């Protein structure tokens, strides 16, 4: 049911209608409005000349209808004289004149009543307006404590597991939740406890929210959806009040599901800070813990939450008995991407040349949201060019747009363009010559996003672990562009800044986390952010200055060795480097087949 609130605009509209309507009603009582005036003596002359068609008398007012004039003309007489007496005194036979006397006492009475009521109604309307405004402001204060969750009624959620792909393990876990909501007696008879909560952890776009909606759709239960940040306001205590209101609403509509998106906004580890700056968030979190502890076994309310920062959540929140199940979602593999593409391809027209297997292989690292966006961009591109269907070119261009950004028409100077061509050729040639690297898919000097060019090297297969040789090859490949600039132009540019940052990050991870250096198998970093002066501030591992210097030395050694290897490979294959760079200057973009022919 929709609650009708007070609308000031509607009040103003009714007042305007009222003020326009009242004069109209009064005009009905007062008769037609005169179009002019005529003196009494002139009227008598006109009567004698038989110019008058009709006369209406309303007390002292005389309305005259002339034969040759439209409308009524007004004249006046004394109130104590009758028109008959005036006509006789003027020597006119009253029987020859068409006139009638109207009784205006009733109209005057209504007019007097309205004249009295109008100020009363106006004053009352003003007081009502002010009262409503004051009450609305009061309601607004108390409404802070009401949850702002979106409500999807039972049976109104159209999303089901058929609309979800690429997360088979998560679907299997959640199917048990659906079965419990549909057949709770089967589990309670076995002595099983109601699962109170399920938390979905994974990167953005993998389908956490979609899965929660699918659970509600499959189970056919009421679904409450709210973001973690929507609990918070400036007023202290509002978040806890909204939590109570949300859980009370869910219990009233049980069986139901509460879905809290981005729960890390309120569920982070409680701080040990003495500043008190996070009291409101912590009160909100405490109230969630209390509400989840307060469930009785037969209430059939399940809390689902989603986050992409599971490492930041408070241990008390994610312990068994509150969030009983923790489901981790990863980026879809090649088969998952193929099935996701099949779902989002519904309702779109595709050319027969589209190779879905190839698209699935070339979109490694794409989330479900990325794939949906890619297909949408391809459809927009095809429609813009008035094509009958989406073809392979549209899909490949859309994939580049999603991954790297839209193509930019930068007018580079010939020297800058040549530098970019050799930079990208350096990446490609070094990558081709490293056995541990995946094949080059595409090289381009067309500017996209924040880069002047790009070299795409998608993995041949989904990779779930990294080897030392592959990580070192990645670093060498990243430094290939800088090595080409140094070799050909005896100059360095800022275009390698991002390559250097990525290479350094890989090298540091190898040293401090993976034990892939001469320092041995030792973890030298917790990987926990120093945020909010919370537990991480107190528990951060202490690393000596001497060890930090050794880490930096080891990282630099890895980078230097990779840089030298890239330079040596390009020196030995200078002709191949020149050939690829010149081809890029001529064609701007080289696909895998063209590049491999040049390197053969």
C-alpha positions as CSV (number, residue, x, y, z in Angstrom):
1,X,0.0,0.0,0.0
2,X,1.3,3.4,-0.9
3,X,1.2,6.0,1.8
4,X,-0.2,9.3,0.6
5,X,1.8,12.2,2.0
6,X,1.0,15.9,2.2
7,X,2.0,17.7,-1.0
8,X,2.4,21.5,-0.7
9,X,2.2,21.8,-4.5
10,X,-1.2,20.1,-4.5
11,X,-2.4,22.4,-1.7
12,X,-1.4,25.5,-3.8
13,X,-3.2,24.1,-6.8
14,X,-6.4,23.6,-4.9
15,X,-6.2,27.1,-3.5
16,X,-5.8,28.5,-7.0
17,X,-8.8,26.5,-8.3
18,X,-10.8,27.7,-5.3
19,X,-10.1,31.4,-5.9
20,X,-10.9,31.1,-9.6
21,X,-14.1,29.0,-8.9
22,X,-15.7,31.3,-6.3
23,X,-15.9,34.3,-8.6
24,X,-17.5,32.1,-11.2
25,X,-20.2,30.9,-8.8
26,X,-20.8,34.5,-7.7
27,X,-21.2,35.5,-11.3
28,X,-23.9,32.9,-11.8
29,X,-25.9,34.4,-8.9
30,X,-25.4,38.0,-10.1
31,X,-26.5,37.3,-13.7
32,X,-24.8,38.4,-17.0
33,X,-22.2,41.2,-16.8
34,X,-23.2,44.5,-18.6
35,X,-21.3,45.6,-21.6
36,X,-21.9,49.3,-21.1
37,X,-24.0,52.0,-19.3
38,X,-26.8,54.3,-20.2
39,X,-28.5,57.1,-18.3
40,X,-32.1,56.7,-17.2
41,X,-33.3,59.7,-19.2
42,X,-31.7,58.3,-22.4
43,X,-33.2,55.0,-21.6
44,X,-36.7,56.5,-21.5
45,X,-36.1,58.2,-24.9
46,X,-34.9,54.9,-26.4
47,X,-38.0,53.2,-25.1
48,X,-40.2,55.8,-26.7
49,X,-38.2,55.2,-30.0
50,X,-38.8,51.5,-29.6
51,X,-35.1,50.7,-29.6
52,X,-35.3,48.5,-26.5
53,X,-36.1,44.8,-26.9
54,X,-36.1,43.7,-23.2
55,X,-35.6,45.0,-19.7
56,X,-34.6,43.2,-16.5
57,X,-35.0,44.9,-13.2
58,X,-33.0,43.9,-10.1
59,X,-33.8,46.4,-7.3
60,X,-32.1,49.7,-8.4
61,X,-30.2,48.1,-11.3
62,X,-31.8,48.0,-14.7
63,X,-30.3,45.7,-17.4
64,X,-31.4,46.7,-20.9
65,X,-31.2,44.6,-24.1
66,X,-31.2,46.8,-27.2
67,X,-32.5,45.5,-30.5
68,X,-29.4,46.6,-32.4
69,X,-26.7,46.0,-29.8
70,X,-25.2,42.7,-28.4
71,X,-25.2,42.1,-24.7
72,X,-26.9,44.0,-21.9
73,X,-26.5,47.6,-21.0
74,X,-26.8,48.8,-17.4
75,X,-28.8,51.7,-16.1
76,X,-29.8,52.8,-12.6
77,X,-32.9,54.0,-10.8
78,X,-33.8,55.0,-7.2
79,X,-34.3,52.0,-5.0
80,X,-37.7,53.1,-3.7
81,X,-39.1,53.7,-7.2
82,X,-40.6,51.1,-9.4
83,X,-40.0,51.0,-13.2
84,X,-43.8,51.1,-13.8
85,X,-44.0,54.5,-11.9
86,X,-41.0,55.9,-13.9
87,X,-42.6,54.8,-17.2
88,X,-46.0,56.3,-16.3
89,X,-44.3,59.6,-15.2
90,X,-42.5,59.7,-18.6
91,X,-45.8,59.2,-20.4
92,X,-45.0,55.6,-21.5
93,X,-47.6,52.9,-21.3
94,X,-46.0,50.1,-19.2
95,X,-47.9,47.4,-21.1
96,X,-46.0,48.3,-24.3
97,X,-42.6,47.6,-22.6
98,X,-41.2,44.1,-22.3
99,X,-39.7,44.1,-18.8
100,X,-39.6,41.8,-15.8
101,X,-38.6,42.3,-12.2
102,X,-36.3,39.7,-10.6
103,X,-36.3,38.6,-7.0
104,X,-32.6,38.9,-6.0
105,X,-33.1,38.2,-2.3
106,X,-31.9,34.5,-2.6
107,X,-28.9,35.3,-4.7
108,X,-28.0,38.2,-2.4
109,X,-28.3,35.8,0.6
110,X,-25.9,33.3,-1.0
111,X,-23.6,36.1,-2.0
112,X,-23.5,37.4,1.6
113,X,-22.9,33.8,2.9
114,X,-20.0,33.3,0.5
115,X,-18.5,36.7,1.4
116,X,-18.5,35.6,5.0
117,X,-17.3,32.0,4.3
118,X,-14.5,33.0,1.9
119,X,-12.2,34.6,4.5
120,X,-13.0,31.8,7.0
121,X,-12.1,29.1,4.4
122,X,-9.0,31.0,3.3
123,X,-7.8,31.3,7.0
124,X,-8.6,27.6,7.6
125,X,-6.6,26.6,4.5
126,X,-3.6,28.6,5.7
127,X,-3.7,27.1,9.2
128,X,-4.1,23.6,7.7
129,X,-1.1,24.2,5.4
130,X,1.0,25.3,8.4
131,X,-0.2,22.4,10.5
132,X,0.6,19.9,7.8
133,X,4.1,21.4,7.3
134,X,4.8,21.2,11.0
135,X,3.6,17.6,11.3
136,X,5.5,16.7,8.1
137,X,8.7,18.0,9.6
138,X,8.0,16.1,12.8
139,X,7.3,12.9,10.8
140,X,10.5,13.5,8.9
141,X,12.5,13.5,12.1
142,X,11.0,10.2,13.3
143,X,11.2,8.7,9.8
144,X,15.0,8.7,10.1
145,X,14.7,5.5,12.0
146,X,12.8,3.7,9.3
147,X,14.7,1.4,7.0
148,X,15.1,2.5,3.4
149,X,15.1,-1.0,2.0
150,X,13.5,-1.8,-1.4
151,X,10.7,-4.3,-1.0
152,X,10.0,-7.0,-3.7
153,X,6.8,-8.8,-2.7
154,X,6.4,-12.5,-2.8
155,X,6.1,-13.8,-6.4
156,X,7.1,-10.4,-7.9
157,X,10.8,-11.3,-8.3
158,X,11.3,-12.4,-11.9
159,X,15.0,-13.3,-11.6
160,X,15.7,-17.0,-11.1
161,X,18.7,-19.4,-11.3
162,X,18.2,-19.6,-15.0
163,X,19.4,-16.0,-15.3
164,X,22.6,-16.8,-13.5
165,X,25.7,-18.5,-15.0
166,X,29.4,-18.9,-14.3
167,X,29.0,-19.5,-10.6
168,X,27.9,-23.1,-10.4
169,X,29.3,-23.9,-6.9
170,X,27.6,-20.8,-5.4
171,X,24.3,-21.8,-7.1
172,X,24.6,-25.3,-5.6
173,X,25.1,-23.9,-2.1
174,X,22.2,-21.5,-2.5
175,X,19.8,-24.1,-3.8
176,X,19.8,-25.6,-0.3
177,X,18.7,-22.2,1.1
178,X,15.9,-22.2,-1.5
179,X,14.9,-25.7,-0.5
180,X,14.8,-24.8,3.1
181,X,12.5,-21.8,2.5
182,X,10.2,-24.0,0.4
183,X,10.2,-27.1,2.7
184,X,11.4,-26.0,6.2
185,X,9.7,-29.0,7.9
186,X,12.0,-31.5,6.1
187,X,15.0,-29.9,7.8
188,X,13.5,-29.2,11.2
189,X,12.3,-32.8,11.5
190,X,15.9,-33.9,10.9
191,X,17.0,-31.5,13.7
192,X,18.8,-29.1,11.4
193,X,19.1,-25.5,12.5
194,X,17.9,-22.7,10.3
195,X,20.8,-21.1,8.4
196,X,20.6,-17.5,9.6
197,X,22.9,-15.9,7.1
198,X,24.8,-16.3,3.9
199,X,27.6,-13.9,2.9
200,X,28.7,-13.6,-0.7
201,X,32.4,-12.5,-1.2
202,X,33.8,-11.6,-4.6
203,X,35.0,-8.9,-6.9
204,X,32.6,-6.4,-8.3
205,X,30.4,-7.6,-11.2
206,X,30.6,-11.3,-10.6
207,X,26.8,-11.6,-9.8
208,X,26.5,-11.3,-6.0
209,X,23.3,-9.2,-6.1
210,X,22.0,-11.2,-9.0
211,X,22.4,-14.4,-7.0
212,X,20.5,-12.9,-4.0
213,X,17.6,-11.9,-6.2
214,X,17.6,-15.3,-7.9
215,X,17.3,-17.0,-4.5
216,X,14.3,-14.9,-3.7
217,X,12.8,-15.6,-7.1
218,X,13.3,-19.3,-6.9
219,X,11.9,-19.5,-3.3
220,X,9.0,-17.2,-4.1
221,X,9.5,-15.2,-0.9
222,X,9.5,-11.5,0.0
223,X,12.8,-9.8,-0.7
224,X,14.2,-6.8,1.2
225,X,17.2,-5.1,-0.5
226,X,19.3,-2.4,1.1
227,X,22.9,-1.1,0.8
228,X,25.1,-1.0,3.8
229,X,25.6,2.8,3.5
230,X,21.8,3.4,3.6
231,X,21.8,2.6,7.4
232,X,24.0,5.5,8.2
233,X,23.0,9.1,8.8
234,X,24.4,12.1,10.7
235,X,22.2,11.5,13.7
236,X,23.6,9.0,16.2
237,X,21.4,6.0,16.7
238,X,19.6,6.2,13.4
239,X,21.5,3.2,11.9
240,X,20.6,0.9,14.8
241,X,16.9,2.1,14.6
242,X,16.8,1.3,10.9
243,X,18.3,-2.2,11.5
244,X,15.5,-2.9,14.0
245,X,12.8,-1.6,11.6
246,X,14.2,-3.7,8.8
247,X,14.3,-6.9,10.8
248,X,10.8,-6.3,12.2
249,X,9.4,-5.8,8.7
250,X,11.1,-9.0,7.5
251,X,9.7,-11.0,10.4
252,X,6.2,-9.8,9.7
253,X,6.5,-10.9,6.1
254,X,8.3,-14.2,6.8
255,X,9.4,-16.3,5.0
256,X,11.6,-13.6,3.6
257,X,15.2,-12.6,2.7
258,X,17.1,-9.6,3.8
259,X,19.9,-8.7,1.4
260,X,22.5,-6.1,2.5
261,X,24.8,-5.1,-0.3
262,X,28.3,-3.7,0.4
263,X,28.0,-4.8,4.0
264,X,31.6,-3.7,4.6
265,X,30.3,-0.2,4.9
266,X,28.9,-1.0,8.3
267,X,30.5,-4.4,9.1
268,X,34.1,-3.5,9.2
269,X,36.2,-4.6,12.2
270,X,35.3,-2.5,15.2
271,X,38.0,0.0,16.0
272,X,40.2,0.4,19.0
273,X,40.6,4.1,18.3
274,X,40.1,6.4,21.2
275,X,38.6,9.2,19.0
276,X,35.1,7.8,19.0
277,X,34.7,8.8,15.3
278,X,33.0,5.5,14.4
279,X,30.5,5.1,17.2
280,X,27.5,5.3,14.9
281,X,28.8,2.6,12.5
282,X,29.7,0.4,15.4
283,X,26.3,0.8,17.0
284,X,24.7,-0.2,13.7
285,X,26.9,-3.3,13.5
286,X,26.2,-4.2,17.1
287,X,22.4,-4.0,16.4
288,X,22.8,-6.3,13.4
289,X,24.6,-8.8,15.6
290,X,21.8,-8.6,18.2
291,X,19.1,-9.0,15.6
292,X,20.8,-12.1,14.1
293,X,21.2,-13.6,17.5
294,X,17.6,-12.9,18.3
295,X,16.2,-15.1,15.5
296,X,14.1,-18.1,16.7
297,X,14.4,-21.3,14.7
298,X,11.0,-21.1,13.0
299,X,11.1,-17.4,11.9
300,X,12.2,-18.3,8.3
301,X,14.1,-15.0,7.8
302,X,17.5,-15.4,6.1
303,X,20.0,-12.6,5.9
304,X,22.2,-12.5,2.7
305,X,25.0,-10.0,2.4
306,X,27.6,-9.1,-0.3
307,X,31.0,-7.6,-0.2
308,X,34.2,-7.4,-2.2
309,X,36.3,-6.8,0.9
310,X,35.7,-9.9,3.0
311,X,39.0,-9.4,4.8
312,X,37.8,-6.2,6.4
313,X,34.6,-7.7,8.1
314,X,34.4,-8.0,11.9
315,X,35.0,-11.6,13.0
316,X,31.9,-11.5,15.3
317,X,29.7,-10.8,12.2
318,X,30.9,-13.7,10.1
319,X,31.1,-16.4,12.7
320,X,28.8,-19.5,12.5
321,X,25.5,-18.7,14.1
322,X,25.2,-15.4,12.3
323,X,26.5,-15.8,8.8
324,X,26.7,-19.6,8.7
325,X,27.8,-19.8,5.1
326,X,30.6,-17.9,3.3
327,X,30.4,-18.3,-0.5
328,X,33.4,-17.0,-2.5
329,X,32.7,-16.0,-6.1
330,X,35.5,-15.7,-8.6
331,X,35.7,-14.4,-12.1
332,X,34.0,-16.8,-14.5
333,X,36.2,-19.4,-16.4
334,X,35.9,-19.9,-20.1
335,X,32.8,-22.2,-19.8
336,X,31.2,-19.8,-17.4
337,X,31.8,-16.8,-19.8
338,X,30.3,-18.8,-22.6
339,X,27.1,-19.4,-20.7
340,X,27.0,-15.9,-19.4
341,X,27.2,-14.6,-23.0
342,X,24.4,-17.0,-24.0
343,X,22.2,-15.5,-21.3
344,X,22.9,-11.9,-22.2
345,X,22.6,-12.6,-25.9
346,X,18.9,-13.2,-25.6
347,X,16.9,-10.7,-27.6
348,X,19.9,-9.5,-29.7
349,X,20.5,-10.3,-33.4
350,X,23.9,-11.8,-34.2
351,X,25.6,-12.5,-37.5
352,X,26.4,-16.1,-38.4
353,X,30.1,-15.3,-38.3
354,X,30.2,-14.7,-34.6
355,X,32.5,-17.3,-32.9
356,X,31.3,-17.5,-29.3
357,X,34.2,-19.9,-28.4
358,X,36.8,-17.3,-29.6
359,X,35.0,-14.5,-27.7
360,X,35.0,-16.6,-24.5
361,X,38.7,-17.2,-24.8
362,X,39.5,-13.5,-25.5
363,X,37.6,-12.2,-22.5
364,X,39.7,-13.7,-19.7
365,X,39.3,-11.5,-16.6
366,X,35.9,-10.2,-17.6
367,X,33.2,-10.4,-15.0
368,X,29.5,-11.1,-15.8
369,X,28.8,-7.4,-15.7
370,X,31.7,-6.7,-18.1
371,X,30.3,-9.3,-20.5
372,X,26.8,-7.9,-20.4
373,X,28.2,-4.4,-21.0
374,X,30.3,-5.7,-23.9
375,X,27.3,-7.2,-25.6
376,X,25.3,-4.0,-25.0
377,X,28.2,-1.8,-26.5
378,X,28.3,-4.2,-29.5
379,X,24.6,-3.8,-30.1
380,X,24.8,0.0,-29.8
381,X,27.7,0.0,-32.3
382,X,25.8,-2.2,-34.8
383,X,22.7,-0.1,-34.5
384,X,24.7,3.1,-35.0
385,X,26.1,1.8,-38.3
386,X,22.7,0.5,-39.4
387,X,23.8,-3.1,-39.5
388,X,21.2,-6.0,-39.8
389,X,23.0,-7.9,-37.0
390,X,25.9,-7.8,-34.6
391,X,29.1,-9.2,-36.1
392,X,32.5,-10.3,-34.8
393,X,34.1,-6.9,-35.4
394,X,31.5,-5.2,-33.2
395,X,32.1,-7.7,-30.4
396,X,35.9,-7.3,-30.6
397,X,35.7,-3.5,-30.6
398,X,33.3,-3.6,-27.7
399,X,35.6,-5.9,-25.7
400,X,38.4,-3.4,-26.2
401,X,36.2,-0.5,-25.2
402,X,35.2,-2.3,-22.0
403,X,38.8,-3.3,-21.1
404,X,40.8,-0.2,-22.3
405,X,38.3,2.5,-22.9
406,X,36.9,4.2,-26.0
407,X,39.2,5.0,-29.0
408,X,40.6,8.5,-28.9
409,X,41.5,10.5,-32.0
410,X,44.8,12.0,-30.7
411,X,46.9,13.9,-33.3
412,X,50.3,12.7,-32.3
413,X,53.3,14.1,-34.1
414,X,55.2,11.7,-36.4
415,X,58.0,11.4,-33.8
416,X,55.6,10.6,-31.0
417,X,53.8,8.0,-33.2
418,X,57.1,6.4,-34.1
419,X,58.1,6.2,-30.4
420,X,54.7,4.6,-29.5
421,X,55.1,2.1,-32.3
422,X,58.5,1.0,-31.2
423,X,57.3,0.9,-27.5
424,X,54.4,-1.5,-28.4
425,X,56.6,-3.5,-30.8
426,X,59.1,-3.9,-27.9
427,X,56.3,-5.4,-25.7
428,X,55.2,-7.8,-28.5
429,X,58.6,-9.0,-29.6
430,X,59.8,-9.7,-26.1
431,X,56.6,-11.5,-25.3
432,X,56.9,-13.6,-28.4
433,X,60.5,-14.6,-27.6
434,X,59.7,-15.7,-24.0
435,X,58.5,-19.4,-23.8
436,X,56.7,-18.8,-20.5
437,X,54.4,-16.1,-21.9
438,X,51.1,-16.4,-23.6
439,X,50.7,-15.5,-27.3
440,X,50.2,-11.9,-28.4
441,X,46.6,-11.3,-29.5
442,X,46.7,-7.7,-30.8
443,X,49.0,-4.8,-31.0
444,X,47.8,-1.2,-31.7
445,X,49.1,2.4,-31.6
446,X,45.5,3.7,-31.5
447,X,45.0,5.6,-28.3
448,X,42.5,4.3,-25.8
449,X,41.6,5.5,-22.3
450,X,44.8,6.8,-20.8
451,X,47.2,4.9,-23.0
452,X,48.8,5.9,-26.4
453,X,48.8,2.2,-27.5
454,X,48.3,-1.3,-26.3
455,X,49.5,-4.9,-26.6
456,X,46.9,-7.5,-25.6
457,X,48.3,-10.8,-24.2
458,X,45.3,-12.7,-22.9
459,X,46.0,-16.1,-21.2
460,X,45.5,-19.1,-23.4
461,X,43.6,-20.8,-20.5
462,X,42.3,-19.7,-17.1
463,X,45.2,-19.6,-14.7
464,X,44.5,-20.3,-11.0
465,X,48.1,-20.2,-9.7
466,X,51.3,-18.5,-10.8
467,X,54.8,-20.0,-11.3
468,X,58.0,-18.1,-10.7
469,X,59.1,-18.4,-14.4
470,X,55.8,-16.9,-15.6
471,X,56.0,-14.0,-13.2
472,X,59.5,-13.2,-14.2
473,X,58.4,-13.5,-17.9
474,X,55.6,-11.0,-17.2
475,X,58.1,-8.5,-15.7
476,X,60.4,-8.9,-18.7
477,X,57.5,-8.4,-21.1
478,X,56.3,-5.3,-19.2
479,X,59.8,-3.8,-19.5
480,X,60.1,-4.6,-23.2
481,X,58.6,-1.2,-24.3
482,X,61.1,0.7,-22.2
483,X,63.9,-1.4,-23.5
484,X,62.9,-0.7,-27.2
485,X,62.8,3.1,-26.5
486,X,66.3,2.9,-25.0
487,X,67.7,0.8,-27.8
488,X,66.2,2.7,-30.8
489,X,66.0,6.3,-29.6
490,X,68.7,6.3,-26.8
491,X,65.9,8.1,-24.9
492,X,63.2,7.2,-22.3
493,X,59.6,8.5,-22.1
494,X,56.9,8.6,-19.5
495,X,54.9,6.1,-21.4
496,X,56.5,3.2,-19.5
497,X,55.4,4.6,-16.1
498,X,52.5,2.2,-15.7
499,X,54.6,-0.8,-17.0
500,X,57.3,0.0,-14.4
501,X,54.7,0.2,-11.6
502,X,53.1,-3.1,-12.6
503,X,56.5,-4.8,-12.9
504,X,57.6,-3.5,-9.5
505,X,54.4,-4.7,-7.9
506,X,54.8,-8.2,-9.2
507,X,58.5,-8.3,-8.1
508,X,57.6,-7.0,-4.6
509,X,54.8,-9.6,-4.3
510,X,57.2,-12.4,-5.2
511,X,59.6,-11.2,-2.5
512,X,57.4,-10.4,0.5
513,X,54.5,-12.8,0.0
514,X,55.4,-15.7,-2.3
515,X,58.9,-16.4,-1.1
516,X,60.2,-16.4,-4.7
517,X,63.5,-14.7,-4.0
518,X,66.9,-15.3,-2.4
519,X,65.4,-14.2,1.0
520,X,63.7,-17.5,1.1
521,X,60.2,-18.7,2.0
522,X,59.3,-16.1,4.5
523,X,56.2,-13.8,4.6
524,X,57.3,-10.2,5.1
525,X,54.0,-8.4,4.9
526,X,50.6,-9.0,6.4
527,X,48.8,-7.5,3.4
528,X,46.3,-5.8,5.8
529,X,45.6,-2.2,5.3
530,X,46.4,0.3,8.1
531,X,42.9,1.8,8.2
532,X,41.0,3.5,11.0
533,X,43.7,2.8,13.6
534,X,41.9,-0.6,14.1
535,X,43.4,-4.0,14.8
536,X,45.8,-3.8,11.9
537,X,47.5,-0.8,13.6
538,X,48.2,-2.9,16.6
539,X,48.9,-6.2,14.9
540,X,51.1,-5.0,12.0
541,X,54.2,-7.2,11.8
542,X,57.3,-5.3,12.7
543,X,60.0,-5.5,10.0
544,X,63.5,-4.2,10.8
545,X,65.1,-1.5,8.7
546,X,67.7,-4.0,7.7
547,X,65.1,-6.4,6.3
548,X,63.3,-3.6,4.5
549,X,66.6,-2.7,2.8
550,X,67.1,-6.3,1.8
551,X,63.6,-6.4,0.3
552,X,64.2,-3.3,-1.7
553,X,67.5,-4.7,-2.9
554,X,65.9,-8.0,-3.9
555,X,63.1,-6.2,-5.8
556,X,65.6,-4.1,-7.6
557,X,67.7,-7.1,-8.6
558,X,64.7,-8.8,-10.1
559,X,63.7,-5.7,-12.1
560,X,67.3,-5.1,-13.3
561,X,67.7,-8.7,-14.5
562,X,64.4,-8.6,-16.3
563,X,65.3,-5.2,-17.9
564,X,68.7,-6.6,-19.1
565,X,67.0,-9.7,-20.5
566,X,64.5,-7.6,-22.5
567,X,67.3,-5.4,-23.9
568,X,69.3,-8.4,-24.9
569,X,66.3,-10.0,-26.7
570,X,65.7,-6.9,-28.7
571,X,69.3,-6.4,-29.6
572,X,69.4,-9.9,-31.0
573,X,66.1,-9.4,-32.8
574,X,66.5,-5.8,-33.9
575,X,65.3,-6.5,-37.5
576,X,62.1,-8.1,-36.2
577,X,61.5,-5.1,-33.9
578,X,61.9,-2.7,-36.8
579,X,59.6,-4.8,-39.0
580,X,56.8,-4.9,-36.4
581,X,57.2,-1.1,-35.6
582,X,57.0,-0.1,-39.3
583,X,54.0,-2.3,-39.9
584,X,52.3,-0.6,-36.9
585,X,53.0,2.8,-38.4
586,X,51.5,1.6,-41.7
587,X,48.4,-0.3,-40.4
588,X,48.0,1.1,-36.8
589,X,46.8,-2.3,-35.6
590,X,48.2,-5.8,-36.0
591,X,46.2,-8.9,-35.2
592,X,47.7,-12.1,-33.9
593,X,48.0,-13.8,-37.4
594,X,49.7,-10.7,-38.9
595,X,52.2,-10.4,-36.0
596,X,53.1,-14.1,-36.1
597,X,53.8,-13.9,-39.9
598,X,56.2,-11.0,-39.3
599,X,58.0,-12.9,-36.5
600,X,58.2,-16.2,-38.5
